[in-house]
Each structure stands twice: as C-alpha cells, then as structure tokens.
Amino acid sequence: MEDIITRADQWVTAPFDIQTQEEIKALIAAKSDDLPDRFYKDLEFGTGGMRGIVGAGTNRINRYTIGKATQGLCNYLHKTKPNKALKVAIGYDCRHDSKWLSQVVADVLSANDIEVLLFEDLRPTPELSFSVNHLGCDVGIVLTASHNPPEYNGYKVYWTDGGQIVPPQDKGIIDEVNALDFADINFESKPALIKKLGTEVDEAFWKASLASGTFDVKGREDLKIVFTSLHGTSIKLIPEVLKRAGYTQVHIVEEQAEPNGSFPTVASPNPEEPEALQMAVELAEKLDADIVLGTDPDSDRIGIAVRDNHGKIKLLNGNQTMSLMTDFLINYWKKEGKLNGKQFIGSTIVSTNLVNEIADSYQVETKVGLTGFKWIAKMIKDHPELEFIGGGEESFGYMVGDFVRDKDAVTSALLACEIASAAKASGSSFYEDLLQLYTRHNFYKEHLIAMVKKGMDGAEQIKNMMHQLRTNPLEKIDGSSVVVLKDYQASTQKNLLTGEVTPLDIPKSNVLIYETEDGSKVAARPSGTEPKIKFYISVKTPLASVSEADAVEAVLDAKIQRIINELF
C-alpha cells in the first residue's frame, strides 16, 4: 500500500489540475479501497488499444493518460516521418466522456503541429478506419470502449492503412509514451489546425459499403428487418445504408435509438449477450420479422438473430455468422469467375475451424492470426499480391473486403440482409442455409466462458490459472486424448502423444489451445481490454441431414456441458 500512496501523491501537485488533485486527495484521506486499483499499474495498449474506467489515476482513462498516449504518438510520428505535413483523423462514440476526450486528443495533436480532422459528432468506428485512407491521413484515433460497461472509455490508434497499430508501430509508440512524464504533455491547442468532418465522409462511406456489401440478390423488399443500435453510433449509418440498398421494411427499436452513454435499457450494450437484444427480439416476434440486427456502441460488432426451423427467433453466435458470410462471399466470387488461387480469408486462432473447412472446399487459403482485427488488417498489408475476400472472428465481428480495415457492423449488417433476402427468395432461410453448410462440412458448436477477475487480486488469479494450464496440461478432454498443445506465449506447438515440439510462426501472445483426437478445441486467453480470462470451447460432429440438426445439436450441447464441468 505504501507504494500505491507514493504513486498517488504524485497526482496531488502540478502538473495535474485542481479537480484531479482534489479527487485523489479525497481518496487518500478516506483510505479508499478504490485507490489501489487506480494506481497499481499503468494502462497499456492491448489487443484493442487502451481501455479502462474513467477517473483520476495511472490505471484510469483521463485527460493525462489520454494526453500522454497522444504526446507519445506525436513524438513517434515526428521521429518516423520527419519534415512531413502530418494529418490525423479523430472519431468518437456515444459514451459520456468520448466527446471531451476527443477534444483533448485534438488539442495535443495540434499543439504538436499536426493537422486534425475531428468528426463533428459521434460516428461508428469502421467509418473512422475508412476515413484514414479516404482522407489520406497518417493516423486515425477513435475514443471508444466498445461494448464495455458505461464507466469505461478507451483509445484506439489506426495506422496509415486504416488498420489498428501492429508491430513495429505499436512498440515504437509505447516506447515513446513510456519515456514521458505527465509534465511533458503539450496541451496548448492550436485551433487553426483543427478542422471538423461532417456528412461528406458519411456519403463516401455509404457508397463504399454499398459497393462491397450488396450482391445480385432478389427479394430485398420482402425481407422484414428489426434493427437496434443499443443506444450507440450505428443509428447514424445502418438505417440509411439499408434504405439505399433497397430494404423497405426496416423497423427500428425506438427505445434504443437515441445515443446514450448510460445504455439505460440494457445491463450491457453487448450484442453477444442475448439479454441485450431482448427488446429487438420481442419486436421481431410482434412483427413476424425475418431477421434481427443489433450493434455495440461503436458499431463494429454485430449480433444477428434469425428464425430457426421451428419459426422461433434464435440468436446466432459470431462463429456461425462468420461461417455463413464467408461461404456466401466465396461462392459469389466463384460465380463471378473471380477465384484464381490468389485470394484469401482471414480468421483468428480462437475462432471456428469451420471457416477453414469452407475456404478449403473452394481451394481458397485461410490465414489465421491472433485475436483482434488488427492482425487481419496486417494480413492484407503484408500480402498485397493476394485479394482479401472477407474475414472475421468469434467475437461477433466481420469485415467485407478491405475498404475498412477493422470489424465493420455497418457492411456486415448489409451482408447479413443480402444472405437472408437471397435465401428467402429461393424458399430457404438464413438458418436453413447455415444448417445446409453443416451438412456439407461438420456441425460445429462453440461456447465462450468469460470469468471476471477485477483488480490486483484478479490479475494474479488470472496469471495463476494460465500458469497451471501451462505447467500441468490437460491429458484428456471429455474422454478424448489431447493431441496438441499450442502455447502462443512460448511460440511452440507440442504433440503430447509423441513429445515432438515445433515452432509457431505467429507473434507471441498469452494464449493456450488444446486440440483433441475427436476434433474438440479448448482455448484459454486473458482479455487484452477487460479484467477477464476467456475460455473458448469448440466441438464438432458430422450432420447427415438438416432433419437431424436438433438431435445433433443436443449431443454437442451435452458434450460442451461435460467439458465445462471438467474444467471448472
């Protein structure tokens, strides 16, 4: 605790403002239990940038931690791009603190003689990614905490290609940030360098989204859609892009249409969670809708619910939607005669292997990277000789083509409706098409368990859990022998039956993956943006016919439950 007090004491004098000083003084005087969590570490860039609770302290999002990150970025830009007229685009979402934090970022950038293009109002994250290339910027920054609870905010940096920063830029920027003291931040804004962005970028984004996300399908006017923005930014773009594509039956959940950082109608604004889409599902049942679309606050993740073969609305998981989207896109490329062996699909190490099977069936390569769309964007940048068809990950994100280099709920919503329209016009359905996909490959079923472990004690618990899984590896999972253990931190793949160890040619990350003889997979990974450890379970079995889907799914669900019981 003595070290915590020493760190906190630094925040009760200059260069920190009076409001910040008073906030910390009050916590010290009250011997607040909150104090250790605010100061036991510094916020760091993870898989999605820097994210944390808003408040004073080194482990919080505030004027100084955001300012320091931006000052470090400025220093890096001036070092790596000397004598260049630098330009940075800034976007922000609906959270209570996003707008003023975006102004802090703009002030620091302009103080360092960098031109700033700041969106006049909240915008979806994929539009910020798009704008970097569209406007010829050196960097893009978005203020968002994605689907985190209301008390959070965050800061993501995009490089010149529109993808989030990856090596070597990420390390270079972090080194510059770590070399700074808070007193080194230049907050002296130069307003003449700050320009506002308006609807002209929206227009360009809509056109690009329609060009990438619409296909030669019939029945758009017959598809009945329910859409919810969950109080977030997608209300700015998705209804309009659907309208322009020709969808006339779009029903918005009005109670959730107004952007609101408190997210008053949901416990969590995360479309991965069924409860978040409950109001949309209820409206869909009332209207007899075909499909439900819901997005997170910054509109990069999308939840999709469709009618199953019994006519009930069913929320699909990210693995299911990315599989059907991938098959639809590759099949379209095939029909257009555009497949020539120089295309690829992007996926991640914790996502379903069904995507790999689908791509293989068309003789299209699947490139697999670490969790996070920045690694898919890096694949595109690293392989200019190949065409990127599409790619996704299990966490409800997908990217169609490379006009945006991050997960994009706007174009993914459009693609989902195109799939649903084509299916309905041919006498099928979105869900029926998914089941047909299983019959051609395997019926995959995945399940995610996210265990919240907050604060210093939680971080230590997560560390110990990963240590145990490394040093005492599982030998069997649901009675099937573990064949392979992949340790991405050690960059090794070990065959547990033969003892053979081979290297993994992928950047280091704190991830473990077990693979069994029967094709099951269990992955363990601490979250890079939340105080969680995540366990990803995947099982599979053949599906002889659609009529057997319910029975086979029940078998897979039972298998997943047995694995959960073994693990916990």
Residue, then its C-alpha position, 0 to 999 in steps of 0.5 A: m500500500e505504501d507504494i500505491i500512496t507514493r504513486a498517488d501523491q504524485w497526482v496531488t501537485a502540478p502538473f495535474d489540475i485542481q479537480t484531479q488533485e482534489e479527487i485523489k486527495a479525497l481518496i487518500a484521506a478516506k483510505s479508499d479501497d478504490l485507490p489501489d486499483r487506480f494506481y497499481k499499474d499503468l494502462e497499456f495498449g492491448t489487443g484493442g488499444m487502451r481501455g479502462i474506467v474513467g477517473a483520476g489515476t495511472n490505471r484510469i482513462n483521463r485527460y493525462t493518460i489520454g494526453k500522454a498516449t497522444q504526446g507519445l504518438c506525436n513524438y513517434l510520428h515526428k521521429t518516423k516521418p520527419n519534415k512531413a505535413l502530418k494529418v490525423a483523423i479523430g472519431y468518437d462514440c456515444r459514451h459520456d466522456s468520448k466527446w471531451l476526450s476527443q477534444v483533448v486528443a485534438d488539442v495535443l495533436s495540434a499543439n504538436d503541429i499536426e493537422v486534425l480532422l475531428f468528426e463533428d459528432l459521434r460516428p461508428t468506428p469502421e467509418l473512422s478506419f475508412s476515413v484514414n485512407h479516404l482522407g489520406c491521413d497518417v493516423g486515425i484515433v477513435l475514443t471508444a470502449s466498445h461494448n464495455p460497461p458505461e464507466y469505461n472509455g478507451y483509445k484506439v490508434y489506426w495506422t496509415d492503412g486504416g488498420q489498428i497499430v501492429p508491430p513495429q508501430d505499436k512498440g515504437i509508440i509505447d516506447e515513446v509514451n513510456a519515456l514521458d512524464f505527465a509534465d511533458i504533455n503539450f496541451e496548448s491547442k492550436p485551433a487553426l489546425i483543427k478542422k471538423l468532418g461532417t456528412e461528406v465522409d458519411e456519403a463516401f462511406w455509404k457508397a463504399s459499403l454499398a459497393s462491397g456489401t450488396f450482391d445480385v440478390k432478389g427479394r430485398e423488399d420482402l425481407k422484414i428487418v428489426f434493427t437496434s443500435l443499443h443506444g450507440t453510433s450505428i443509428k447514424l449509418i445502418p438505417e440509411v445504408l439499408k434504405r439505399a440498398g433497397y430494404t423497405q421494411v426496416h423497423i427500428v427499436e425506438e427505445q434504443a435509438e437515441p445515443n446514450g452513454s448510460f445504455p439505460t435499457v440494457a445491463s450491457p450494450n453487448p450484442e453477444e449477450p442475448e439479454a441485450l437484444q431482448m427488446a429487438v427480439e420481442l419486436a421481431e416476434k410482434l412483427d413476424a420479422d425475418i431477421v434481427l440486427g443489433t450493434d455495440p456502441d461503436s458499431d463494429r460488432i454485430g449480433i444477428a438473430v434469425r428464425d430457426n426451423h421451428g419459426k422461433i427467433k434464435l440468436l446466432n453466435g459470431n462463429q456461425t455468422m462468420s461461417l455463413m458470410t464467408d461461404f456466401l462471399i466465396n461462392y459469389w466470387k466463384k460465380e463471378g469467375k473471380l477465384n484464381g488461387k490468389q485470394f484469401i480469408g482471414s480468421t483468428i486462432v480462437s475462432t471456428n475451424l469451420v471457416n477453414e473447412i469452407a475456404d478449403s472446399y473452394q481451394v481458397e487459403t485461410k490465414v489465421g492470426l491472433t485475436g483482434f482485427k488488427w492482425i487481419a488488417k496486417m494480413i492484407k498489408d503484408h500480402p498485397e499480391l493476394e485479394f482479401i475476400g472477407g474475414g472475421e472472428e468469434s467475437f461477433g465481428y466481420m469485415v467485407g473486403d478491405f475498404v475498412r480495415d477493422k470489424d465493420a457492423v455497418t457492411s456486415a449488417l448489409l451482408a447479413c440482409e443480402i444472405a437472408s433476402a437471397a435465401k428467402a427468395s429461393g424458399s430457404s432461410f438464413y438458418e436453413d442455409l447455415l444448417q445446409l453448410y453443416t451438412r456439407h462440412n461438420f456441425y460445429k458448436e462453440h461456447l465462450i466462458a468469460m470469468v471476471k477477475k477485477g483488480m490486483d487480486g484478479a490479475e494474479q488469479i488470472k496469471n495463476m490459472m494460465h500458469q497451471l494450464r501451462t505447467n500441468p496440461l490437460e491429458k484428456i478432454d471429455g474422454s478424448s486424448v489431447v493431441v496438441l498443445k499450442d502455447y502462443q506465449a512460448s511460440t511452440q506447438k507440442n504433440l503430447l502423444t509423441g513429445e515432438v515440439t515445433p515452432l509457431d510462426i505467429p507473434k507471441s501472445n498469452v494464449l493456450i489451445y488444446e486440440t483433441e483426437d475427436g476434433s474438440k478445441v479448448a482455448a484459454r486467453p486473458s482479455g487484452t481490454e477487460p479484467k477477464i480470462k476467456f475460455y473458448i470451447s469448440v466441438k464438432t460432429p458430422l450432420a447427415s441431414v438438416s432433419e437431424a440438426d436438433a438431435v445433433e445439436a443436443v449431443l454437442d450441447a451435452k458434450i460442451q456441458r461435460i467439458i465445462n464441468e471438467l474444467f471448472 
